[in-house]
Amino acid sequence: MTQEPSSKPKREESQSALAVEMILSDANRPMTTFEVTRIFHEIGCPDSPSRLLNQLRLEGKIHGKLSIKRKTWLWWAPTVPEPTDV
């Protein structure tokens, strides 16, 4: 019995989503896209989290907001207070 090619990307995306959620939860503070990407690659995830971060934000699993002051997106876990110096 062979696996469908689409089953592997879904599994990897799910693991990647969990990795992003864990990174933000462990940080216990808002993080920039660059910071999340750096840690994401340090732990060996092959995907780029940029699209995934927005997808998770739209699903309500994480929070994100464009910071004009820092000129980047900030991302944080639901348990972390929203940054006020955005």
Beta strands, then each sheet from edge to edge (+ up, - down):
strand 1: 31-32
strand 2: 63-67
strand 3: 72-76
sheet 1: 1+ 3- 2+
end
